[in-house]
Amino acid sequence: MDLAATCGISLNARVATNHLSRQQTKLFSQRLHRKGGHTQHAVRNSKHTCVAFSNVGSAYNTHLPNHLPSPTTLLRRKKSLRTCATSYDAVESASESDSAGLANMNGYNVDVGQEKIGVLLLNLGGPDTLDDVKPFLYNLFADPDIIRLPKPVQFLQKPLAALLSSLRAPKSSEAYASIGGGSPLRRITMEQGEALKEALEVRGQPVEMYVGMRYWKPFTEEAILQIKKDRIQKLVVLPLYPQFSISTSGSSLRLLEELFKADDYLYSMPHTVIPSWYQRPGYVNAMADLIVGERERAFSEPEKATIFFSAHGVPKSYVEEGDPYKEEMEECVQLIMEELKRRNVNNEHVLAYQSRVGPVEWLQPYTEDSIRSLGESGCNDLLAVPISFVSEHIETLEEIDMEYRELAEESGIKNWGRAPALNCNSVFIDDLAMAVTEALPYVGVMDPDVGSKVPSGKVQDLLAAYDREDNALPPPVTVWEWGFTKSAETWNGRIAMFAVVVLLVLEVTTGSGVFSSMWGFAK
């Protein structure tokens, strides 16, 4: 998935470094890995924001070893290279006007010339109405980044998606009905986009803002068409997932890569990706603010409450294959707890993972098991914190607020509180604006000579292990059409049942669950 194949300074790494203020920024090069006769280097500043990469020919690196650690090993070793802004090839495009802005890394007055700049927010999407639930679920399950089928049965992706969405639609519809008849995710994401646009304008950086959802409207494809229509000259891609996972940001980035490669204008448009930002001070402070506020509001004895971080789960196999989600999540919780301790908040805390589905092992401990265990151990006060979500949606409003709260009460927990999602929290939005302005000077373009299908640096190391088969991504479905006629319904049912039989046989004979990659985003 090389939404942004290698970002490079080509033999001119000093182009970026020569423009940086010594008092403001301390730069260094860090070898990431050697591939195809090239060695990639990352340049980061003193704020731990990885903003540029270079490709240096092997002729200039004959002293480097031929065999370096695996991408996953490198990923785990280089936690200091937190890739908050991964740019593509040709950082030389950071012109004199760009470099002038580099002296102001505080997020204000970043001079990037008169280019027409766009910011693309990526998110999962959710059904706006109950009628949208089934096609939304179909789009979710039809994504090969969500359900990974063995190669011999990949032709069954769509029939299986049809079956699963039909089976889950009734329960999902009940859940959405309980929170008002649809997901608020679209509305909140649009509001976040408007707030971010205003925050950037305050910093003297006007931008056009776009929202692209992966599985429902407004689809990413629609946003990209508008970006092209508006003739955007520089684009910052900002997934609204604090921690990176191959099943969230990864899927959206691979779709972007396909769209870019199919269009000459988009392919040559300079752009950069901010793949994860969980470690940014503004995000950490905003989360700490929300926790402290709810702690004081919900409990008569705030110091006795257990802070319960509930993150969205992923199958354990994802992490074993190199997904950094678990590592980033654990570090994120650690950073928030350190900030709370600086505020003299010393409560006990727990991290657990919710929304698991299917027969295989997901990241543990599971949220429901942890709640039961806390109740059995005598915990009376529980403060739930949705840690992987920045917007209220089905998994905060229904799964946490209703299902887990009921479970907590049944488990003997007497007092319940839940920190709100960030939504348009001003500290959070201001920090995202700063992340965008810090990334802009390093915007580049995709390198057509790189064979890897993944972004550069940290994201590339991850997705090189993830996207080995490069399965085709299906177009989104907006209206449910399966079973329009009696004959079609019959054949759809037969195909779906055949798919299930084949998958179950494979699971029994191989000893591994072929449903292992089903995300639990859909309730």
CORWO-V640946 format. One record per residue. N is the residue number from 1. RES is the residue in three letters. PHI is phi in degrees with one decimal (NA if undefined). NEAR is the number of other C-alpha atoms within 12 Angstrom. Layout:
# CORWO-V640946
[[N;RES;PHI;NEAR] [N;RES;PHI;NEAR]]
This chain:
# CORWO-V640946
[[1;MET;NA;43] [2;ASP;-103.5;47] [3;LEU;-48.4;47] [4;ALA;-139.9;54] [5;ALA;-58.2;47] [6;THR;-56.2;50] [7;CYS;-85.6;52] [8;GLY;-145.9;47] [9;ILE;-105.5;38] [10;SER;51.2;31] [11;LEU;39.8;26] [12;ASN;-123.0;25] [13;ALA;-60.0;33] [14;ARG;-71.7;25] [15;VAL;-56.9;27] [16;ALA;-75.5;43] [17;THR;-69.2;33] [18;ASN;-68.0;22] [19;HIS;-91.2;28] [20;LEU;-90.9;30] [21;SER;-70.4;20] [22;ARG;-63.2;17] [23;GLN;-73.0;14] [24;GLN;-98.3;18] [25;THR;-140.2;25] [26;LYS;-110.0;24] [27;LEU;-108.3;30] [28;PHE;-152.6;28] [29;SER;-103.6;26] [30;GLN;-131.5;29] [31;ARG;-66.8;31] [32;LEU;-100.8;38] [33;HIS;-165.6;38] [34;ARG;-110.9;31] [35;LYS;-150.7;31] [36;GLY;60.7;18] [37;GLY;80.1;20] [38;HIS;-124.0;29] [39;THR;-116.1;37] [40;GLN;-93.1;40] [41;HIS;-123.1;38] [42;ALA;-113.7;45] [43;VAL;-112.5;44] [44;ARG;-131.0;36] [45;ASN;-101.3;35] [46;SER;-69.7;23] [47;LYS;-90.7;27] [48;HIS;63.0;29] [49;THR;-107.1;41] [50;CYS;-77.1;44] [51;VAL;-123.8;50] [52;ALA;-157.6;58] [53;PHE;-133.5;56] [54;SER;-130.1;46] [55;ASN;-105.5;42] [56;VAL;-117.4;33] [57;GLY;-59.2;23] [58;SER;-64.0;21] [59;ALA;-63.6;13] [60;TYR;-96.2;16] [61;ASN;-135.0;20] [62;THR;-67.7;14] [63;HIS;-83.5;11] [64;LEU;-80.0;21] [65;PRO;-69.0;16] [66;ASN;-76.0;16] [67;HIS;-121.9;14] [68;LEU;-110.5;16] [69;PRO;-57.4;19] [70;SER;-62.8;20] [71;PRO;-55.3;31] [72;THR;-64.6;31] [73;THR;-62.1;22] [74;LEU;-62.2;26] [75;LEU;-58.1;34] [76;ARG;-76.8;26] [77;ARG;-78.6;19] [78;LYS;-105.9;25] [79;LYS;-65.4;23] [80;SER;-69.8;25] [81;LEU;-90.0;36] [82;ARG;-77.6;40] [83;THR;-79.7;46] [84;CYS;-88.3;47] [85;ALA;-146.4;49] [86;THR;-100.8;54] [87;SER;-105.3;56] [88;TYR;-96.1;55] [89;ASP;-62.8;45] [90;ALA;71.1;37] [91;VAL;-68.3;43] [92;GLU;-57.8;34] [93;SER;-66.9;34] [94;ALA;-68.6;42] [95;SER;-78.3;26] [96;GLU;-60.5;21] [97;SER;-66.9;22] [98;ASP;-64.4;33] [99;SER;-66.0;31] [100;ALA;-62.2;23] [101;GLY;-73.3;33] [102;LEU;-65.1;37] [103;ALA;-71.7;31] [104;ASN;-112.6;26] [105;MET;-83.9;35] [106;ASN;-86.5;23] [107;GLY;94.3;30] [108;TYR;-115.3;27] [109;ASN;53.8;27] [110;VAL;-81.0;34] [111;ASP;-90.7;29] [112;VAL;-118.3;35] [113;GLY;77.5;24] [114;GLN;-107.0;17] [115;GLU;-62.5;26] [116;LYS;-84.2;25] [117;ILE;-106.9;38] [118;GLY;-121.9;40] [119;VAL;-123.7;45] [120;LEU;-108.6;46] [121;LEU;-89.6;45] [122;LEU;-109.5;46] [123;ASN;-151.3;44] [124;LEU;-72.7;44] [125;GLY;93.4;43] [126;GLY;-162.9;45] [127;PRO;-65.1;44] [128;ASP;-77.4;31] [129;THR;-134.2;26] [130;LEU;-66.8;26] [131;ASP;-67.9;24] [132;ASP;-86.1;31] [133;VAL;-62.3;40] [134;LYS;-65.8;39] [135;PRO;-63.3;39] [136;PHE;-62.0;45] [137;LEU;-63.5;47] [138;TYR;-61.4;41] [139;ASN;-59.6;42] [140;LEU;-64.1;46] [141;PHE;-77.3;42] [142;ALA;-78.6;38] [143;ASP;-79.5;40] [144;PRO;-66.2;41] [145;ASP;-80.7;41] [146;ILE;-99.0;41] [147;ILE;-116.2;39] [148;ARG;-93.3;38] [149;LEU;-96.3;35] [150;PRO;-59.4;25] [151;LYS;-51.9;17] [152;PRO;-62.9;14] [153;VAL;-120.9;26] [154;GLN;-67.0;27] [155;PHE;-67.7;23] [156;LEU;-92.2;31] [157;GLN;-55.7;38] [158;LYS;-70.3;34] [159;PRO;-59.7;31] [160;LEU;-65.8;40] [161;ALA;-61.3;42] [162;ALA;-64.3;38] [163;LEU;-65.3;32] [164;LEU;-64.0;36] [165;SER;-67.4;32] [166;SER;-67.2;29] [167;LEU;-70.8;22] [168;ARG;-90.1;27] [169;ALA;-57.6;29] [170;PRO;-59.5;21] [171;LYS;-65.6;20] [172;SER;-63.7;37] [173;SER;-63.3;34] [174;GLU;-62.0;22] [175;ALA;-64.4;32] [176;TYR;-67.6;34] [177;ALA;-62.4;26] [178;SER;-71.7;22] [179;ILE;-112.6;27] [180;GLY;113.6;19] [181;GLY;96.7;23] [182;GLY;175.0;30] [183;SER;-85.1;39] [184;PRO;-84.3;29] [185;LEU;-61.8;39] [186;ARG;-61.9;34] [187;ARG;-60.0;26] [188;ILE;-66.7;28] [189;THR;-64.0;39] [190;MET;-62.3;29] [191;GLU;-64.9;25] [192;GLN;-63.4;37] [193;GLY;-63.0;35] [194;GLU;-64.7;27] [195;ALA;-64.5;27] [196;LEU;-67.3;41] [197;LYS;-59.2;34] [198;GLU;-65.2;24] [199;ALA;-64.7;32] [200;LEU;-70.8;34] [201;GLU;-64.8;25] [202;VAL;-60.5;20] [203;ARG;-84.8;28] [204;GLY;77.4;22] [205;GLN;-124.7;33] [206;PRO;-70.9;29] [207;VAL;-141.5;36] [208;GLU;-96.6;31] [209;MET;-108.3;40] [210;TYR;-133.2;39] [211;VAL;-122.9;44] [212;GLY;-125.8;40] [213;MET;-92.9;41] [214;ARG;-80.1;46] [215;TYR;-121.6;44] [216;TRP;-155.1;37] [217;LYS;-71.0;34] [218;PRO;-75.0;33] [219;PHE;-64.9;34] [220;THR;-57.5;37] [221;GLU;-59.1;33] [222;GLU;-66.4;24] [223;ALA;-63.1;32] [224;ILE;-66.2;38] [225;LEU;-61.1;25] [226;GLN;-70.0;23] [227;ILE;-59.9;34] [228;LYS;-67.2;28] [229;LYS;-61.4;14] [230;ASP;-79.8;21] [231;ARG;56.5;21] [232;ILE;-63.1;30] [233;GLN;-101.8;32] [234;LYS;-139.8;42] [235;LEU;-130.6;44] [236;VAL;-107.0;46] [237;VAL;-99.4;48] [238;LEU;-126.9;44] [239;PRO;-65.5;44] [240;LEU;-89.3;44] [241;TYR;-119.0;38] [242;PRO;-59.1;41] [243;GLN;-106.6;42] [244;PHE;-84.3;43] [245;SER;-140.1;40] [246;ILE;-68.7;45] [247;SER;-97.4;43] [248;THR;-117.8;39] [249;SER;-58.1;43] [250;GLY;-58.6;46] [251;SER;-64.6;43] [252;SER;-64.3;47] [253;LEU;-68.9;48] [254;ARG;-68.3;39] [255;LEU;-62.6;40] [256;LEU;-59.4;44] [257;GLU;-60.9;40] [258;GLU;-64.6;31] [259;LEU;-66.4;30] [260;PHE;-64.5;34] [261;LYS;-67.6;25] [262;ALA;-84.9;16] [263;ASP;-138.5;16] [264;ASP;-62.8;16] [265;TYR;-64.6;24] [266;LEU;-66.0;30] [267;TYR;-64.0;31] [268;SER;-92.8;29] [269;MET;-71.6;34] [270;PRO;-61.3;40] [271;HIS;-154.8;50] [272;THR;-142.5;53] [273;VAL;-118.0;56] [274;ILE;-105.8;54] [275;PRO;-74.4;52] [276;SER;-156.3;40] [277;TRP;-149.6;40] [278;TYR;-63.1;42] [279;GLN;-95.2;39] [280;ARG;-69.8;36] [281;PRO;-58.0;27] [282;GLY;-64.0;28] [283;TYR;-64.0;42] [284;VAL;-61.5;31] [285;ASN;-65.4;33] [286;ALA;-64.2;35] [287;MET;-64.1;41] [288;ALA;-63.0;38] [289;ASP;-59.2;29] [290;LEU;-65.0;35] [291;ILE;-65.5;41] [292;VAL;-62.1;35] [293;GLY;-62.5;22] [294;GLU;-70.4;26] [295;ARG;-60.5;35] [296;GLU;-73.9;21] [297;ARG;-78.8;19] [298;ALA;-92.5;25] [299;PHE;-128.9;25] [300;SER;-72.2;17] [301;GLU;-123.9;17] [302;PRO;-55.7;28] [303;GLU;-67.8;24] [304;LYS;-92.3;24] [305;ALA;-71.8;36] [306;THR;-89.9;36] [307;ILE;-81.9;42] [308;PHE;-111.4;41] [309;PHE;-79.5;40] [310;SER;-112.9;42] [311;ALA;-108.6;43] [312;HIS;-67.9;43] [313;GLY;-85.3;42] [314;VAL;-137.3;44] [315;PRO;-57.1;40] [316;LYS;-58.1;28] [317;SER;-62.0;28] [318;TYR;-60.8;34] [319;VAL;-65.3;33] [320;GLU;-62.9;21] [321;GLU;-89.9;28] [322;GLY;119.7;33] [323;ASP;-63.3;39] [324;PRO;-83.5;45] [325;TYR;-55.6;41] [326;LYS;-62.5;35] [327;GLU;-63.3;27] [328;GLU;-67.6;33] [329;MET;-64.4;37] [330;GLU;-63.5;27] [331;GLU;-67.2;27] [332;CYS;-60.0;35] [333;VAL;-61.7;36] [334;GLN;-60.5;23] [335;LEU;-64.6;25] [336;ILE;-66.3;37] [337;MET;-66.2;31] [338;GLU;-63.9;23] [339;GLU;-65.6;27] [340;LEU;-63.6;29] [341;LYS;-64.2;19] [342;ARG;-64.7;13] [343;ARG;-98.9;16] [344;ASN;64.5;14] [345;VAL;-103.7;26] [346;ASN;-119.7;21] [347;ASN;-66.6;25] [348;GLU;-66.8;22] [349;HIS;-140.5;32] [350;VAL;-137.7;33] [351;LEU;-115.4;38] [352;ALA;-139.4;37] [353;TYR;-122.9;38] [354;GLN;-108.7;41] [355;SER;69.9;34] [356;ARG;-74.0;34] [357;VAL;-141.1;28] [358;GLY;85.0;21] [359;PRO;-87.5;19] [360;VAL;-97.8;23] [361;GLU;-78.0;26] [362;TRP;-108.0;33] [363;LEU;-58.0;34] [364;GLN;-121.2;26] [365;PRO;-75.5;28] [366;TYR;-76.8;30] [367;THR;-57.5;35] [368;GLU;-65.5;30] [369;ASP;-66.1;23] [370;SER;-66.5;31] [371;ILE;-63.7;42] [372;ARG;-61.2;27] [373;SER;-63.5;23] [374;LEU;-64.1;32] [375;GLY;-63.2;26] [376;GLU;-66.1;17] [377;SER;-84.1;15] [378;GLY;98.0;20] [379;CYS;-66.8;29] [380;ASN;-105.7;31] [381;ASP;-127.0;36] [382;LEU;-129.2;45] [383;LEU;-108.7;47] [384;ALA;-81.0;42] [385;VAL;-128.7;46] [386;PRO;-74.3;44] [387;ILE;-93.4;47] [388;SER;-104.1;43] [389;PHE;-120.7;39] [390;VAL;-106.8;39] [391;SER;-136.9;36] [392;GLU;-68.2;35] [393;HIS;-161.5;41] [394;ILE;-57.7;41] [395;GLU;-82.1;41] [396;THR;-94.3;39] [397;LEU;-77.4;31] [398;GLU;-109.2;30] [399;GLU;-66.8;36] [400;ILE;-78.1;41] [401;ASP;-67.2;31] [402;MET;-106.3;22] [403;GLU;-66.7;24] [404;TYR;-74.0;36] [405;ARG;-66.0;32] [406;GLU;-61.4;21] [407;LEU;-63.3;26] [408;ALA;-61.6;35] [409;GLU;-64.3;25] [410;GLU;-65.1;20] [411;SER;-87.0;27] [412;GLY;97.5;23] [413;ILE;-78.6;29] [414;LYS;-89.6;24] [415;ASN;-120.1;30] [416;TRP;-126.0;38] [417;GLY;-139.6;38] [418;ARG;-139.4;38] [419;ALA;-65.6;38] [420;PRO;-69.7;32] [421;ALA;-69.8;35] [422;LEU;-65.7;38] [423;ASN;48.8;34] [424;CYS;-108.8;30] [425;ASN;-50.0;28] [426;SER;-65.0;24] [427;VAL;-63.0;26] [428;PHE;-63.9;35] [429;ILE;-64.2;33] [430;ASP;-61.0;33] [431;ASP;-69.2;32] [432;LEU;-62.8;48] [433;ALA;-62.1;45] [434;MET;-65.7;39] [435;ALA;-62.4;48] [436;VAL;-66.1;52] [437;THR;-66.2;49] [438;GLU;-69.5;47] [439;ALA;-82.7;48] [440;LEU;-56.1;53] [441;PRO;-63.0;49] [442;TYR;-108.5;56] [443;VAL;-62.6;48] [444;GLY;-138.7;44] [445;VAL;-128.1;45] [446;MET;-69.5;41] [447;ASP;-86.8;37] [448;PRO;-70.4;24] [449;ASP;-91.3;19] [450;VAL;-91.2;27] [451;GLY;-80.6;22] [452;SER;-65.5;34] [453;LYS;-101.9;38] [454;VAL;-137.4;44] [455;PRO;-65.4;48] [456;SER;-75.9;52] [457;GLY;62.3;52] [458;LYS;-56.8;53] [459;VAL;-67.6;53] [460;GLN;-64.1;47] [461;ASP;-58.0;39] [462;LEU;-67.2;41] [463;LEU;-77.0;43] [464;ALA;-61.1;36] [465;ALA;-84.7;31] [466;TYR;-90.7;38] [467;ASP;-101.2;34] [468;ARG;-67.9;20] [469;GLU;-93.1;20] [470;ASP;53.9;26] [471;ASN;-65.5;27] [472;ALA;-66.5;22] [473;LEU;-92.2;32] [474;PRO;-78.1;24] [475;PRO;-69.8;23] [476;PRO;-69.7;29] [477;VAL;-104.2;28] [478;THR;-107.5;23] [479;VAL;-130.3;19] [480;TRP;-72.6;21] [481;GLU;-120.7;16] [482;TRP;-64.1;28] [483;GLY;74.6;18] [484;PHE;-65.9;13] [485;THR;-120.4;11] [486;LYS;-62.4;11] [487;SER;-64.5;12] [488;ALA;-63.4;16] [489;GLU;-61.6;19] [490;THR;-62.9;15] [491;TRP;-68.7;19] [492;ASN;-60.4;26] [493;GLY;-63.8;25] [494;ARG;-64.3;20] [495;ILE;-64.3;25] [496;ALA;-63.9;30] [497;MET;-64.9;21] [498;PHE;-61.7;21] [499;ALA;-61.1;31] [500;VAL;-63.4;26] [501;VAL;-60.4;18] [502;VAL;-61.6;25] [503;LEU;-65.5;31] [504;LEU;-66.9;21] [505;VAL;-62.0;17] [506;LEU;-63.1;21] [507;GLU;-65.0;21] [508;VAL;-69.1;14] [509;THR;-78.3;12] [510;THR;-95.6;13] [511;GLY;79.5;14] [512;SER;-125.7;21] [513;GLY;-81.9;28] [514;VAL;-78.6;36] [515;PHE;-89.8;37] [516;SER;-61.8;32] [517;SER;-104.2;38] [518;MET;-71.5;40] [519;TRP;-79.3;37] [520;GLY;-94.4;32] [521;PHE;-59.7;35] [522;ALA;-89.0;42] [523;LYS;-78.8;39]]
